[in-house]
Amino acid sequence: MSASGRVRGLFRFILVLGVSLFFLAVLSGGMRLAGRLFSLESLLPINSAVEAGYPPETSSALLPIPQDFDERCKSPGVLVCQGFDTAADFLPPKWPADGLYPAWDKAIHGQRDTNVKASGQSSLKLEILSNSGPNVAGFWRQSFEHNFGPGTTFYVEFRQRFSKEMLTNQWGDTAWKQVIFHNESTTCGQVELTTAEYHSMGIPIMYTDCGSKALYWDTGQPPLLLEQGDYNCVFEHIDQKNCFHFQADQWITFYYQVSVGRWGKPESTINAWAALEGQRFRQWVKMSHFILKNDHPGNDYDTLTLLAYMTNKDMKINHPTAYTWFDELIVSKEPIALPK
């Protein structure tokens, strides 16, 4: 073979080798990328992995411009706008009407507070006395004025305030509930989404079906996330950095989006956010492809209850009196803005 032929052959060999190495590198990189993606999804539950990588700010439930209470009440889709601002709001209701109902001792431990309020003339204040039973402070019952079943979405927003005693008292083997979304017939059943403090640890969690199913990210392998979204709150590793904690003596805004799929199918979505005073919403529940159940279809989500109920509260326990306040309650078919 001539010298020129050997040069051409060597050139072709180098060219083929270079192309082969290039495609091998691409293939190897793609496999490593796929491996990383698989590893990421393996850390998330099946019902949430599809949302990996999408920050809460992209959610259509979050409106960009804060509004005051009156502006939010006038927004499209609003069904309920309760500011707890008039004496008439606190007149004793007749079941099942909206209003404030008695506690365990048949006394009213809620009241209109004209001094501590998020806006307007007043707020709803619940008092938690020492040596009291589970229905410690009574409750506020509020109809949605609408029935939300499969294929519908509802939004709820309210502001809540806690005294330091509410967050530091030792209650015994129990913790308090904040709000329950439910059917008007019962607060404990398949049609139920409850927000409650987690084992007196100072953080909120959610559950459904009378407590039998929690809204955790759980793949059957660690980590189990009690809170998700903007938080990475790991079971048995609760800390200030990775978990949303209640704060005393300020108005916290709680905001929920519930999209109901077919009953018994992994088609529902539940999102929840919270905002401390002067701060943006941060998401602490982010559950998609979630299974909601209803053993009596047609009796769907149509009511909420604001409360401080403690299921196993021991009347023998002597503790300082605690308080919690509610204000600016809104229920809507459309997203609700952050308060100004």
Secondary structure, 3 states (H helix, E strand, C coil): CCHHHHHHHHHHHHHHHHHHHHHHHHHHHHHHHHHHHHHHHHCCCCCCHHHCCCCHHHCCCCCCCCECHHHHHCCCCEEEEECCCCHHHHCCCCCCCCEEECCCCCCCCEEEECCCCCCCCCEEEEEECCCCCCCCCCEEEEEEEEEECCCEEEEEEEEEEECHHHHHCCCCCCCEEEEEEEECCECCCCCEEEEEECCCCCCEEEEEHHHCEECCECCCCCCCEEECCCCCEECCECCCCCCCCCCCCCCEEEEEEEEECCCCCEEEEEEEEEECCCCCCEEEEEEEEEECCCCCCCCCEEEEEEECCECCCCCCCCCCCEEEEEEEEEEECCCCCCEC
